[in-house]
Amino acid sequence: MKLSLDNLAVHLKQAVQRSQLAPAYLVSGDEDLLVGEACDAIRAAARAAGFVERETHFPERSSDWTDIVASLSSMSLFGDRRIVEIRFSGKAGKEGGAALQEMLESAGAETLLLVMTPRLDYAAQNTAWVKAIESKAAWLPIWEIGPRQLESWLSQRLRAAGLEPTTDAVALLASRVEGNLLAAKQEIEKLKLLVPAGRLDATAVLAAVTSSARYDVFGLGEAVVSGDASRALRILSGLRGEGTEPTLVLWSITRELRNLWALRRGDDPSRRPGPRPSPAQLAALERARPRAARMPFARLASRALRADRMIKGRLAGDPWDELTLLCAECCGLRPIK
């Protein structure tokens, strides 16, 4: 059978209750966090089903496969049920493929196979040993979480941690971790410790990740709204000196640009999706209305996009230099090409 992360927990729970764990589980994928968590869940289910011993193999040569087959055919040292784990590159070769099929056939009630590989390409997915595991046991392919799925994944994780994130909070966290799921897990654990259970907004996320900074990105946003170039550039320099992540700086600037663009269009910034601006922020935006009417938003959006691509390593250049130019232009200084 082919499993997914969405149905793995239900499958394992029912399999343990019915004493019907698959004789083998193949877990493939390049997302180390998700692969590790899936394997941990399978191990926990196996322990609950009475598999006490655990042995691990890392085959690299054809002779290694022979040793694993011999180990599988031998009795457990203490007569206990055991988990036999095999981790390799996914390219089993002729010897490895034959060995895996032989082990699958000989695995019985006393042995559970857990096979771990990186993501299997099309050719590997169609090898006899993979097809055999899919047909007679269980295969769990784990795919990468793309940018479009990341925010949904983060939202689910935050809710599981007892937090109720706003859309803006999830978007900020997604921009901070940039697809690194292990970093995302660490940030969520930090938020769980620092933020009381309940509503989690972008302000709380930002406070948690920049709690020790002398300069703060909110002050930068205020300076951008007011058009105070001297203050904005001073804060930006301080943030850079303190090692603040440029992702957070860009988020703060673009958030205020969206508010200013709403003014330009005649929209009410307080009705935009996300956290409602405070009365002081709304007053500052209202004072900025005449300036917003003259701001070159298309050029500023292009500048922000360049900074984002530099931060992500998709465009050569120093993102801090681009952020400096963006700040200066936001505040009305002459554009620099």
Secondary structure, 3 states (H helix, E strand, C coil): CECCHHHHHHHHHHHHHCCCCCCEEEEEECCHHHHHHHHHHHHHHHHHCCEEEEEEECCCCHHHHHHHHHHHHCCCCCCCEEEEEEECCCCCHHHHHHHHHHHHHHCCCCEEEEEEECCCCHHHHCCHHHHHHHHHCEEEEECCCCHHHHHHHHHHHHHHCCEEECHHHHHHHHHHHCCCHHHHHHHHHHHHHHCCCEEECHHHHHHHHCCCCCCCHHHHHHHHHHCCHHHHHHHHHHHHHCCCCHHHHHHHHHHHHHHHHHHHHCCCHHHCCCCCCCHHHHHHHHHCHHHHCCCCHHHHHHHHHHHHHHHCCCCCCCHHHHHHHHHHHHCCCCCCC
